Amino acid sequence: MKKTMIKAIVLLSILSSMSMAESMYFGGGISNEDLDVDDNGIGLEVMVGKVFNNNFGIEGRVSKTITEAEEKAGNLTAKGDATVLSIFATYSHKLSPEFTIMPKIGFSNFSLDVTVSNGINSTSNDDSSSDIAFGIDLKYQLNFNSNLYASFTKYQPKLFGENDKFTYLSAGYQQNF
C-alpha cells in the first residue's frame, strides 16, 4: 500500500509540474467500480492532464475505493479494496461547441486488497498488476474553464493468477487552466 501511495504522489507531482502550461486540467469524481462481484464498490478519483495541439494529450488518474466491493457465498464474505494509478494517451474530438469525446489508452497499476471472512475469522491478501487500460470520456463544457465528465474505463490486470477485466464508470468535474 505504501508503494502504491508513493507511486500516486510521484505520478501526480510529475503531471502537476506541467500545470504552468496552457490546456491543463485538474478534476475529480466518483466511480462505480465493477470488480466482477455481487456488490460493486464506490471509489473516488483524481486526475490531471494536458492537451497538446488541441487534440492529443496525456492524463494521469488515481482511483481509490471508499466503499468496498463485496461477494457473498454461504457464510463467507469477500471484500475488495482497489487502488488504481493510470497514465493515458488521449485524443480529444469536439462533437459540438459543448461536447467533447476523448478516447484514451494507457497503462495502469491496479492494486487489490481482498479480505475473506466467515463471521468469526478472516484472512487478507493483496496483489498488484501493471497492464493496459483503455476507455472513453464524454465532456460537457459548462463554461470556458470548467467541464462535467462521464467516463468509462476498462482495466485488465492479472491478479491472484487470473486475467481479470474490471470496469469503472465515473462522473465528475474538471477545471481547465
C-alpha positions as CSV (number, residue, x, y, z in Angstrom):
1,M,0.0,0.0,0.0
2,K,2.9,2.4,0.8
3,K,4.4,1.7,-2.6
4,T,1.1,2.5,-4.3
5,M,0.8,5.8,-2.4
6,I,4.4,6.8,-3.3
7,K,3.6,6.0,-7.0
8,A,0.5,8.1,-6.8
9,I,2.3,11.0,-5.3
10,V,5.1,10.8,-7.9
11,L,2.6,10.5,-10.8
12,L,0.6,13.5,-9.7
13,S,3.6,15.6,-8.9
14,I,5.1,14.9,-12.4
15,L,1.9,15.7,-14.1
16,S,1.1,18.7,-12.0
17,S,4.5,20.2,-12.8
18,M,3.2,20.7,-16.3
19,S,0.4,22.9,-14.8
20,M,2.2,26.1,-15.8
21,A,1.4,25.4,-19.5
22,E,-1.9,26.1,-21.2
23,S,-4.5,23.5,-21.8
24,M,-4.1,21.8,-18.4
25,Y,-7.0,20.4,-16.5
26,F,-7.4,19.0,-13.0
27,G,-10.5,17.2,-11.8
28,G,-12.1,14.7,-9.6
29,G,-15.2,12.5,-9.4
30,I,-16.9,9.4,-8.1
31,S,-16.8,6.0,-9.7
32,N,-18.8,2.8,-9.7
33,E,-16.1,0.0,-9.5
34,D,-17.3,-3.2,-11.2
35,L,-14.8,-5.8,-9.8
36,D,-16.9,-8.8,-11.1
37,V,-18.6,-9.4,-7.7
38,D,-22.2,-9.1,-6.5
39,D,-22.0,-5.6,-5.0
40,N,-19.8,-3.0,-6.8
41,G,-17.5,-0.7,-4.9
42,I,-17.6,3.1,-4.9
43,G,-14.4,5.0,-5.5
44,L,-13.0,8.5,-5.7
45,E,-10.8,9.6,-8.5
46,V,-8.4,12.5,-9.1
47,M,-6.9,13.4,-12.5
48,V,-4.6,15.8,-14.0
49,G,-4.0,16.2,-17.8
50,K,-2.6,18.3,-20.6
51,V,-3.9,18.6,-24.1
52,F,-1.3,19.4,-26.8
53,N,-2.2,21.0,-30.2
54,N,-5.9,20.9,-29.4
55,N,-6.3,17.1,-29.8
56,F,-3.6,14.8,-28.4
57,G,-2.9,14.7,-24.7
58,I,-1.7,12.9,-21.6
59,E,-3.7,12.2,-18.5
60,G,-2.9,10.7,-15.1
61,R,-5.6,9.3,-12.8
62,V,-5.6,7.9,-9.3
63,S,-8.7,6.0,-8.1
64,K,-9.3,4.7,-4.6
65,T,-12.1,2.6,-3.2
66,I,-14.2,4.3,-0.5
67,T,-16.8,1.5,-0.1
68,E,-15.6,-2.0,-0.8
69,A,-16.9,-4.3,-3.4
70,E,-18.4,-7.4,-1.8
71,E,-19.2,-11.0,-2.7
72,K,-21.1,-13.5,-0.5
73,A,-21.2,-17.3,-0.8
74,G,-22.8,-19.1,2.0
75,N,-21.3,-17.9,5.3
76,L,-18.2,-16.5,3.5
77,T,-17.9,-12.8,2.6
78,A,-15.1,-11.4,0.4
79,K,-14.5,-7.7,0.3
80,G,-12.2,-5.9,-2.2
81,D,-10.5,-2.6,-1.8
82,A,-8.8,-1.3,-5.0
83,T,-6.2,1.5,-5.8
84,V,-5.5,2.3,-9.4
85,L,-2.8,4.5,-10.8
86,S,-3.1,5.2,-14.6
87,I,-1.5,7.2,-17.3
88,F,-3.2,7.6,-20.6
89,A,-2.5,8.9,-24.1
90,T,-5.7,10.8,-25.1
91,Y,-7.3,12.2,-28.2
92,S,-9.9,15.0,-27.8
93,H,-12.5,15.5,-30.5
94,K,-15.2,18.2,-30.3
95,L,-18.6,16.9,-31.2
96,S,-20.2,20.3,-30.8
97,P,-19.3,23.5,-29.0
98,E,-20.3,22.0,-25.7
99,F,-19.5,18.3,-26.1
100,T,-16.1,16.6,-26.5
101,I,-15.4,12.9,-26.8
102,M,-12.0,11.6,-25.6
103,P,-10.8,8.1,-26.2
104,K,-7.8,7.0,-24.1
105,I,-5.3,4.2,-23.9
106,G,-2.5,3.7,-21.5
107,F,-1.1,1.7,-18.6
108,S,-2.3,1.2,-15.1
109,N,-1.0,-0.2,-11.9
110,F,-4.0,-2.0,-10.2
111,S,-3.7,-3.0,-6.6
112,L,-6.4,-5.1,-4.9
113,D,-6.6,-5.9,-1.2
114,V,-9.1,-8.8,-0.5
115,T,-10.4,-9.9,2.9
116,V,-12.4,-13.1,3.3
117,S,-14.4,-13.7,6.4
118,N,-16.8,-16.3,7.8
119,G,-18.1,-14.0,10.6
120,I,-15.6,-15.4,13.1
121,N,-12.2,-15.5,11.4
122,S,-10.9,-13.5,8.5
123,T,-7.8,-13.6,6.2
124,S,-6.4,-10.9,3.9
125,N,-4.3,-11.0,0.8
126,D,-3.2,-8.4,-1.7
127,D,-1.8,-8.3,-5.2
128,S,-1.0,-5.8,-7.9
129,S,-0.5,-5.8,-11.6
130,S,0.5,-3.3,-14.3
131,D,-1.2,-3.7,-17.6
132,I,-3.0,-1.9,-20.4
133,A,-6.1,0.1,-19.7
134,F,-8.4,1.9,-22.1
135,G,-11.7,3.8,-22.2
136,I,-13.6,6.8,-23.3
137,D,-14.7,10.1,-21.7
138,L,-17.5,12.4,-22.7
139,K,-17.1,16.0,-21.5
140,Y,-19.8,18.7,-21.3
141,Q,-18.3,22.3,-21.3
142,L,-20.1,24.4,-18.6
143,N,-18.0,27.5,-19.5
144,F,-14.5,28.3,-20.8
145,N,-12.8,26.9,-17.6
146,S,-14.9,24.0,-16.4
147,N,-16.4,20.7,-17.6
148,L,-18.6,17.9,-16.3
149,Y,-17.4,14.5,-17.5
150,A,-18.6,10.9,-17.7
151,S,-16.0,8.2,-18.1
152,F,-15.8,4.5,-19.0
153,T,-12.5,2.8,-18.2
154,K,-11.6,-0.9,-18.7
155,Y,-8.7,-2.3,-16.7
156,Q,-7.3,-5.8,-17.4
157,P,-5.0,-6.7,-14.6
158,K,-3.7,-10.2,-13.8
159,L,-4.4,-10.6,-10.1
160,F,-4.0,-13.7,-8.0
161,G,-3.0,-15.7,-11.1
162,E,-6.2,-14.8,-13.1
163,N,-6.8,-12.5,-16.0
164,D,-9.4,-10.0,-14.7
165,K,-11.5,-7.4,-16.5
166,F,-12.7,-4.6,-14.3
167,T,-14.9,-1.7,-15.4
168,Y,-15.1,1.7,-13.8
169,L,-17.9,4.1,-14.7
170,S,-17.3,7.6,-13.3
171,A,-18.6,11.1,-13.3
172,G,-17.2,14.3,-12.0
173,Y,-15.9,17.9,-12.6
174,Q,-12.8,19.3,-14.3
175,Q,-11.3,22.7,-14.0
176,N,-9.3,23.9,-17.1
177,F,-6.3,26.2,-16.7
